[in-house]
Amino acid sequence: KGLGSVAVAFSSGVDSTFLLKVAHDVLGDKAIAITAQSCSFPKRELNEAKAFCEKEGIQHVICQSEELEIEGFSKNPPNRCYLCKKELFEKIGDIAKKNGIEYIAEGSNMDDYRPGLIAVKELGVKSPLREAKLTKAEIREYSKELGLPTWDKQSFACLSSRFVYGETISEEKLGMVEKAEQLLLDYGFHQVRVRIHGSLARIEIMPEEFPKLLEKNVREDIAKKFKEYGFTYVTMDILGYRMGSMNETLGENDKTTADSSLKGKNE
C-alpha cells in the first residue's frame, strides 16, 4: 500500500501470482502485471499468465525479452542470471514509466536461490515477499487461503537454468527442453527438470515418483519421444529433483560470482 503503484514482474509462478493478487487487491488499477516473452519461457507459463490476468481483471503487458541477444548470455557464464535480470528489469522499468507506475516488484521469497537478485538490488526493484520474510511454504498456504490455482503448482525456473555452465544456450536446445519437460508434466509428474548436457538429457523428478518413470511403457515412450526431440541419450538422476543442481559443477570462484546476490539472504 505504501508504494502507491507497482508493476509486478509476473511469471505465473507460485510467488509472483500471490504477489500480483495481493498487490491488485490493495492497489487496484495501480497494480499492473508485466510478463517477459522469450524462448526460455514456456508457452504453457505464458498462457497461464494471460488467463490469470484476464480472470482477475488486471492490466497485463507482455514484453519481448530475448536473452539470447544479450552479449555473453548464450555462452552460459556463471553470472547468466544477472545478465538476464538486469536486461529484463530495465525493460520492465521503461514499461512501468510509460504506464505511470512508480515501482517494480518481483516475487522472490526467503527460501529462494536466485542469482539474479544482485540486479534486483542494483536497479531498486522491490521484493515484498522477502521484505515480509515469507517462506515458500507460507506463500503456498496463503495462496490456498486466497483460492489461487497456483498454491500447489510446481516450482519453475527459466529453461536456461537447465544447461551446464559453459555450454552454449540455443533456441533449438531450449525448445528440446521445453518439449521434454512438457511431456513429463503431461504424464503427471509433478516437479520436473530436464537438464541438458550436450545431446544427453538428465531427468530430475521427485524420488517418490521414480517407480512411475521406470514402468516399461512410460520409460520406453519417454525415451522414444526425447530422441525425436533431438536427444541422443536419456538418463534419470538417481538423486532426484533438487533446486540449482547445475551449480554443483561450479568451482568456488565461480560460485562466488553466481551466489554474490545472496548476501544478506536472511537479513
Secondary structure, DSSP 8 states (H G I E B T S, - for coil): -TTS-EEEE--SSHHHHHHHHHHHHHHGGGEEEEEEE-TTS-HHHHHHHHHHHHHHT--EEEEE--GGGSTTGGG--TTHHHHHHHHHHHHHHHHHHHTT--EEE----TT---TTHHHHHHTT-B-HHHHTT--HHHHHHHHHHTT-TTTT------GGGGB-TTS---HHHHHHHHHHHHHHHHTT-SSEEEEEETTEEEEEE-GGGHHHHTSHHHHHHHHHHHHHHT-SEEEE-TT---TTGGGGG--HHHHHHHHGGGTTTT-
